[in-house]
């Protein structure tokens, strides 16, 4: 009786085919994983950009309602600004002092609403956080309309606000761009109040 010898192991061709199929399957899984990471990063970036846009809209809304009131004019610094404005955040709507403050160690921008007179805060909101840079500059009115506008690092005038405010913000990271927003102030605010 002849015994047939059974096959022991795989041929070289079978082993190579299995290795190629395994590598293709691994590449497909890695492609899905890295694609998912890219989508997650884009969502995070778009969420952060949406936060910056909402903060910019709040600043713009407040600046649009800015006006000199009593002895409170427009006070601007590189790390924040303070001005009188009309607030609809309180009932009934009334003139208030609005203060923006950059908290560099925390990377946060705060918005405070204070009642007149004094420093009575009625509302303090964290407008946005997770920033590595936040800087305010103010347009010199003498350079308005010129080809090279001059931006000042500070503004202090009790009778009128600057013609425009430039806001530069940046998120941490080497490849993150600086977002710049230029907010123009209404000219009517300059004649609302005059000292006598």
LINUR-V100315 format. One record per residue. N is the residue number from 1. OMEGA is omega in degrees with one decimal (* if undefined). NEAR is the number of other C-alpha atoms within 10 Angstrom. D_LAST is the distance of its C-alpha to the last C-alpha in whole Angstrom. Layout:
n->N omega->OMEGA near->NEAR d_last->D_LAST
n->N omega->OMEGA near->NEAR d_last->D_LAST
//
This chain:
n->1 omega->-179.4 near->3 d_last->127
n->2 omega->176.2 near->4 d_last->124
n->3 omega->176.6 near->5 d_last->121
n->4 omega->177.3 near->6 d_last->118
n->5 omega->179.3 near->6 d_last->115
n->6 omega->178.4 near->6 d_last->112
n->7 omega->176.8 near->7 d_last->109
n->8 omega->176.5 near->6 d_last->107
n->9 omega->-177.5 near->8 d_last->103
n->10 omega->176.9 near->8 d_last->101
n->11 omega->-179.7 near->9 d_last->102
n->12 omega->179.5 near->8 d_last->100
n->13 omega->179.2 near->9 d_last->98
n->14 omega->179.2 near->10 d_last->97
n->15 omega->178.9 near->11 d_last->96
n->16 omega->179.6 near->11 d_last->94
n->17 omega->178.9 near->11 d_last->93
n->18 omega->179.4 near->11 d_last->91
n->19 omega->179.4 near->12 d_last->89
n->20 omega->178.9 near->11 d_last->88
n->21 omega->177.3 near->11 d_last->87
n->22 omega->178.7 near->12 d_last->86
n->23 omega->178.1 near->12 d_last->83
n->24 omega->178.6 near->12 d_last->82
n->25 omega->178.5 near->12 d_last->81
n->26 omega->177.4 near->12 d_last->79
n->27 omega->178.9 near->12 d_last->77
n->28 omega->178.9 near->11 d_last->77
n->29 omega->178.2 near->12 d_last->75
n->30 omega->177.9 near->12 d_last->73
n->31 omega->177.0 near->12 d_last->72
n->32 omega->-179.0 near->12 d_last->71
n->33 omega->-179.3 near->12 d_last->69
n->34 omega->175.3 near->11 d_last->67
n->35 omega->176.9 near->12 d_last->66
n->36 omega->177.2 near->12 d_last->65
n->37 omega->178.5 near->12 d_last->63
n->38 omega->178.7 near->12 d_last->61
n->39 omega->179.1 near->12 d_last->60
n->40 omega->178.5 near->12 d_last->59
n->41 omega->177.9 near->12 d_last->57
n->42 omega->178.1 near->12 d_last->55
n->43 omega->178.6 near->12 d_last->55
n->44 omega->179.5 near->12 d_last->53
n->45 omega->-179.5 near->14 d_last->51
n->46 omega->176.2 near->12 d_last->50
n->47 omega->177.5 near->12 d_last->49
n->48 omega->178.1 near->17 d_last->47
n->49 omega->177.3 near->14 d_last->45
n->50 omega->176.3 near->12 d_last->45
n->51 omega->176.6 near->15 d_last->43
n->52 omega->180.0 near->20 d_last->41
n->53 omega->179.0 near->14 d_last->40
n->54 omega->177.5 near->14 d_last->39
n->55 omega->178.3 near->17 d_last->37
n->56 omega->177.8 near->19 d_last->35
n->57 omega->178.6 near->13 d_last->35
n->58 omega->178.5 near->14 d_last->33
n->59 omega->-179.8 near->17 d_last->30
n->60 omega->179.4 near->18 d_last->30
n->61 omega->179.1 near->15 d_last->29
n->62 omega->-179.4 near->18 d_last->27
n->63 omega->178.2 near->23 d_last->25
n->64 omega->-179.7 near->17 d_last->25
n->65 omega->-179.5 near->16 d_last->23
n->66 omega->174.6 near->28 d_last->20
n->67 omega->174.7 near->28 d_last->17
n->68 omega->-176.7 near->23 d_last->14
n->69 omega->-175.1 near->24 d_last->13
n->70 omega->-177.3 near->14 d_last->11
n->71 omega->-178.5 near->12 d_last->12
n->72 omega->177.2 near->21 d_last->15
n->73 omega->179.4 near->23 d_last->15
n->74 omega->179.7 near->24 d_last->18
n->75 omega->-178.6 near->18 d_last->20
n->76 omega->177.1 near->24 d_last->24
n->77 omega->177.2 near->18 d_last->27
n->78 omega->-176.9 near->18 d_last->30
n->79 omega->178.1 near->18 d_last->32
n->80 omega->179.0 near->21 d_last->29
n->81 omega->-179.6 near->21 d_last->25
n->82 omega->-178.5 near->21 d_last->23
n->83 omega->175.4 near->24 d_last->20
n->84 omega->179.9 near->28 d_last->19
n->85 omega->178.4 near->25 d_last->21
n->86 omega->-176.1 near->19 d_last->22
n->87 omega->171.5 near->19 d_last->26
n->88 omega->178.2 near->11 d_last->29
n->89 omega->179.6 near->12 d_last->31
n->90 omega->179.9 near->14 d_last->30
n->91 omega->-7.0 near->7 d_last->31
n->92 omega->177.6 near->8 d_last->29
n->93 omega->-176.8 near->10 d_last->27
n->94 omega->174.8 near->13 d_last->23
n->95 omega->179.9 near->19 d_last->20
n->96 omega->172.5 near->24 d_last->22
n->97 omega->179.7 near->25 d_last->22
n->98 omega->-176.7 near->25 d_last->24
n->99 omega->172.5 near->20 d_last->26
n->100 omega->-177.4 near->22 d_last->29
n->101 omega->176.9 near->19 d_last->31
n->102 omega->177.8 near->22 d_last->34
n->103 omega->-173.3 near->16 d_last->37
n->104 omega->-179.5 near->15 d_last->40
n->105 omega->-179.4 near->8 d_last->43
n->106 omega->-177.7 near->11 d_last->43
n->107 omega->-173.0 near->17 d_last->42
n->108 omega->174.8 near->18 d_last->39
n->109 omega->-178.9 near->21 d_last->36
n->110 omega->174.9 near->16 d_last->34
n->111 omega->179.6 near->22 d_last->31
n->112 omega->173.9 near->17 d_last->30
n->113 omega->-177.6 near->23 d_last->27
n->114 omega->177.2 near->19 d_last->26
n->115 omega->172.7 near->17 d_last->24
n->116 omega->-19.6 near->16 d_last->21
n->117 omega->174.2 near->10 d_last->20
n->118 omega->-172.4 near->8 d_last->22
n->119 omega->-177.8 near->10 d_last->25
n->120 omega->-179.7 near->11 d_last->27
n->121 omega->175.7 near->15 d_last->29
n->122 omega->179.8 near->12 d_last->31
n->123 omega->174.7 near->13 d_last->32
n->124 omega->-176.5 near->14 d_last->34
n->125 omega->169.6 near->11 d_last->36
n->126 omega->-175.1 near->13 d_last->38
n->127 omega->179.6 near->19 d_last->37
n->128 omega->177.2 near->18 d_last->40
n->129 omega->-178.6 near->18 d_last->42
n->130 omega->179.0 near->14 d_last->45
n->131 omega->174.1 near->21 d_last->43
n->132 omega->-178.2 near->16 d_last->44
n->133 omega->175.4 near->18 d_last->40
n->134 omega->-176.4 near->23 d_last->37
n->135 omega->178.7 near->16 d_last->34
n->136 omega->171.0 near->23 d_last->31
n->137 omega->-169.4 near->24 d_last->29
n->138 omega->-175.9 near->23 d_last->26
n->139 omega->174.9 near->22 d_last->26
n->140 omega->-176.4 near->18 d_last->25
n->141 omega->179.6 near->14 d_last->23
n->142 omega->-179.9 near->10 d_last->24
n->143 omega->179.7 near->12 d_last->28
n->144 omega->179.1 near->13 d_last->27
n->145 omega->178.8 near->8 d_last->30
n->146 omega->-179.5 near->8 d_last->32
n->147 omega->178.8 near->7 d_last->36
n->148 omega->-179.2 near->8 d_last->35
n->149 omega->-179.8 near->13 d_last->32
n->150 omega->179.8 near->15 d_last->30
n->151 omega->-178.7 near->16 d_last->30
n->152 omega->179.0 near->17 d_last->28
n->153 omega->178.4 near->15 d_last->29
n->154 omega->179.1 near->17 d_last->25
n->155 omega->176.5 near->20 d_last->22
n->156 omega->-179.2 near->17 d_last->19
n->157 omega->-177.3 near->14 d_last->15
n->158 omega->-177.9 near->19 d_last->12
n->159 omega->-179.2 near->20 d_last->11
n->160 omega->174.7 near->22 d_last->14
n->161 omega->175.4 near->28 d_last->18
n->162 omega->178.2 near->23 d_last->21
n->163 omega->-179.0 near->18 d_last->23
n->164 omega->176.6 near->19 d_last->26
n->165 omega->177.2 near->24 d_last->27
n->166 omega->-177.2 near->16 d_last->31
n->167 omega->177.1 near->20 d_last->33
n->168 omega->177.0 near->16 d_last->37
n->169 omega->-179.1 near->16 d_last->39
n->170 omega->174.1 near->18 d_last->43
n->171 omega->178.4 near->21 d_last->45
n->172 omega->178.2 near->13 d_last->48
n->173 omega->-176.3 near->9 d_last->51
n->174 omega->-176.4 near->6 d_last->52
n->175 omega->-179.7 near->7 d_last->52
n->176 omega->179.5 near->10 d_last->49
n->177 omega->172.4 near->11 d_last->47
n->178 omega->177.4 near->15 d_last->43
n->179 omega->-178.8 near->15 d_last->41
n->180 omega->177.7 near->15 d_last->38
n->181 omega->177.5 near->15 d_last->35
n->182 omega->-175.8 near->16 d_last->32
n->183 omega->179.5 near->19 d_last->30
n->184 omega->179.1 near->15 d_last->27
n->185 omega->-178.3 near->21 d_last->24
n->186 omega->179.1 near->16 d_last->22
n->187 omega->179.5 near->14 d_last->20
n->188 omega->179.7 near->11 d_last->18
n->189 omega->-176.9 near->21 d_last->17
n->190 omega->-176.8 near->17 d_last->15
n->191 omega->-177.9 near->11 d_last->13
n->192 omega->-175.1 near->12 d_last->13
n->193 omega->176.5 near->17 d_last->10
n->194 omega->176.4 near->12 d_last->6
n->195 omega->177.0 near->9 d_last->4
n->196 omega->* near->3 d_last->0
//
